[in-house]
């Protein structure tokens, strides 16, 4: 069974631009969560989607948004990029009702 | 404020040593505690602990949870250089019985020298 996939793997943007990251969960997993990982703050929860609905949200500004499609694939969007948004963005999927989350390889975003 | 604290933050040992990594937490609506291993890429799942006092074991790794004292430990015996990684502890915070979010500790960076 294929694991969680994320595209692109690496991205370089400049301040003020916007970016869209994509995540395809493991087949059969309907819950997708997004995390931001930085050296200073560690891994922080962004949001969780289930059945095309945002179910939970972390403490990030409104510039961070996401959505989920009917096939459970999810996208995350960051608008008006800031230097501090440079991070590894990880997506994780899980089976309905299971706390075990499986992570994708991440997208490394660099904002110049 | 919900938080997960790991100690030590970094550790250097030699092959063959035994190490114990600590994770304490203060999280409302606790559901489970999970351990992950991260080596320059995505975290890979190690253990999930839900009940107190029941040891989970996988090869040289083992873990146990104490829900009364709010902590967990991860033990690695007979360490190998391939165990070098960041070990992450995360607590699943359950929200209204509809999924939840993982709250991560800072991680313990383990370096195993030959």
HADDOCK unambig.tbl for C-alpha pairs under 7 A between the chains (distance, minus, plus):
assign (segid A and resid 42 and name CA) (segid B and resid 106 and name CA) 5.59 0.50 0.50
assign (segid A and resid 43 and name CA) (segid B and resid 104 and name CA) 5.99 0.50 0.50
assign (segid A and resid 44 and name CA) (segid B and resid 104 and name CA) 6.99 0.50 0.50
assign (segid A and resid 45 and name CA) (segid B and resid 101 and name CA) 6.68 0.50 0.50
assign (segid A and resid 45 and name CA) (segid B and resid 102 and name CA) 6.73 0.50 0.50
assign (segid A and resid 56 and name CA) (segid B and resid 100 and name CA) 6.80 0.50 0.50
assign (segid A and resid 97 and name CA) (segid B and resid 99 and name CA) 6.81 0.50 0.50
assign (segid A and resid 99 and name CA) (segid B and resid 92 and name CA) 6.94 0.50 0.50
assign (segid A and resid 102 and name CA) (segid B and resid 45 and name CA) 6.97 0.50 0.50
assign (segid A and resid 103 and name CA) (segid B and resid 42 and name CA) 5.95 0.50 0.50
assign (segid A and resid 103 and name CA) (segid B and resid 43 and name CA) 6.23 0.50 0.50
assign (segid A and resid 103 and name CA) (segid B and resid 44 and name CA) 6.95 0.50 0.50
assign (segid A and resid 104 and name CA) (segid B and resid 42 and name CA) 5.98 0.50 0.50
assign (segid A and resid 105 and name CA) (segid B and resid 41 and name CA) 5.89 0.50 0.50
assign (segid A and resid 105 and name CA) (segid B and resid 42 and name CA) 4.71 0.50 0.50
assign (segid A and resid 106 and name CA) (segid B and resid 42 and name CA) 6.37 0.50 0.50
